[in-house]
Amino acid sequence: MRKLGIFCLSFVICSCTTKKNIYGNYQYKGVSNGFPKEYNLSIRKDSFDISYKSQDAKPNCVGSWEIFQDTLYLRCNKENIVTNILSNGYMNKRNYKLKIIGDQKFKIIEENIILIKK
């Protein structure tokens, strides 16, 4: 029983530490699917901003985030203006799952891209 209490306390402490250390700016510059690509992610206390540059587009979105276990979930805010949705600045992908790798890196799970803290 004592071991379970110590484990629970350790988990709570680690979870709080992770949330504090994730704030900041993260970046990836490299090649994805044969094309140059650059991701930028900024995490603040209550929101995030993610953008990427590829050959012909520069979409971005702002939204809210939450952490569950070792995964950071990003959810872009809903866009209601049709002209913004049709522009090359609209990010079609509205939800991201990032695996937390320490307090300096995230891995975008679906794209196998690692963002590093600046």
C-alpha positions as CSV (number, residue, x, y, z in Angstrom):
1,M,0.0,0.0,0.0
2,R,2.8,2.4,0.8
3,K,4.4,1.7,-2.6
4,L,1.2,2.6,-4.3
5,G,1.0,5.9,-2.4
6,I,4.6,6.8,-3.4
7,F,3.9,5.9,-7.0
8,C,0.8,8.1,-7.1
9,L,2.7,11.0,-5.5
10,S,5.5,10.6,-8.0
11,F,3.1,10.6,-10.9
12,V,1.4,13.8,-9.7
13,I,4.7,15.6,-9.2
14,C,6.0,14.5,-12.7
15,S,2.7,15.5,-14.3
16,C,2.9,19.0,-12.8
17,T,6.6,19.4,-13.8
18,T,5.8,18.4,-17.4
19,K,3.1,21.0,-17.7
20,K,5.4,23.8,-16.4
21,N,8.3,22.8,-18.7
22,I,6.4,22.6,-21.9
23,Y,5.8,26.3,-22.3
24,G,7.9,27.9,-25.0
25,N,8.7,27.8,-28.7
26,Y,9.5,24.6,-30.7
27,Q,10.7,24.2,-34.2
28,Y,11.4,21.6,-36.9
29,K,13.3,22.3,-40.1
30,G,13.9,19.5,-42.5
31,V,12.5,17.4,-45.3
32,S,9.1,15.6,-45.1
33,N,7.9,13.5,-47.9
34,G,10.6,14.8,-50.2
35,F,9.8,18.5,-49.7
36,P,11.4,21.1,-47.4
37,K,9.1,21.8,-44.4
38,E,9.3,24.0,-41.3
39,Y,7.1,23.7,-38.3
40,N,6.8,26.3,-35.5
41,L,4.9,25.7,-32.3
42,S,4.4,28.1,-29.5
43,I,2.8,26.9,-26.3
44,R,1.5,29.3,-23.7
45,K,-0.4,28.7,-20.5
46,D,-3.9,28.8,-22.0
47,S,-3.3,28.4,-25.8
48,F,-1.0,27.4,-28.6
49,D,-0.1,28.5,-32.1
50,I,1.2,26.1,-34.7
51,S,2.3,26.8,-38.3
52,Y,4.3,25.2,-41.0
53,K,5.8,26.3,-44.2
54,S,6.0,24.0,-47.2
55,Q,6.5,24.4,-50.9
56,D,3.3,26.3,-51.7
57,A,1.6,26.9,-48.3
58,K,2.0,28.6,-45.0
59,P,-1.0,27.5,-42.9
60,N,-1.4,28.1,-39.2
61,C,-3.9,27.8,-36.4
62,V,-4.5,28.8,-32.8
63,G,-6.3,26.7,-30.2
64,S,-6.2,25.0,-26.9
65,W,-4.1,22.1,-25.6
66,E,-4.2,19.5,-22.9
67,I,-1.9,16.7,-21.6
68,F,-2.9,13.2,-20.9
69,Q,-0.1,10.9,-19.7
70,D,2.8,11.4,-22.2
71,T,0.8,12.9,-25.0
72,L,0.0,16.6,-25.8
73,Y,-3.2,17.1,-27.6
74,L,-3.7,20.3,-29.7
75,R,-7.1,21.3,-30.9
76,C,-7.4,24.3,-33.3
77,N,-10.2,26.8,-32.8
78,K,-13.1,26.5,-35.2
79,E,-12.8,28.9,-38.2
80,N,-16.2,30.5,-39.2
81,I,-15.0,32.9,-42.0
82,V,-15.3,31.1,-45.4
83,T,-12.6,33.2,-47.1
84,N,-10.1,32.2,-44.3
85,I,-11.0,28.5,-44.8
86,L,-10.4,28.8,-48.6
87,S,-7.0,30.6,-48.2
88,N,-3.6,28.9,-48.2
89,G,-3.2,30.1,-44.6
90,Y,-5.9,27.7,-43.4
91,M,-4.7,24.5,-41.7
92,N,-6.9,21.6,-42.8
93,K,-5.6,19.4,-40.1
94,R,-7.3,20.7,-36.9
95,N,-6.1,18.2,-34.3
96,Y,-2.6,17.1,-33.4
97,K,-1.2,14.4,-31.1
98,L,2.3,15.0,-29.9
99,K,4.3,12.5,-27.9
100,I,6.3,14.3,-25.1
101,I,10.0,13.4,-25.2
102,G,11.4,15.0,-22.1
103,D,10.9,18.7,-21.6
104,Q,12.7,19.8,-24.8
105,K,11.1,17.8,-27.6
106,F,7.8,16.7,-29.0
107,K,7.1,14.1,-31.7
108,I,4.2,14.8,-34.1
109,I,2.9,11.2,-34.1
110,E,1.2,11.1,-37.5
111,E,4.1,12.7,-39.3
112,N,7.1,11.3,-37.5
113,I,8.5,14.8,-37.0
114,I,10.4,15.9,-33.9
115,L,10.0,19.5,-32.7
116,I,12.9,20.8,-30.6
117,K,12.6,23.7,-28.1
118,K,14.4,26.9,-29.2
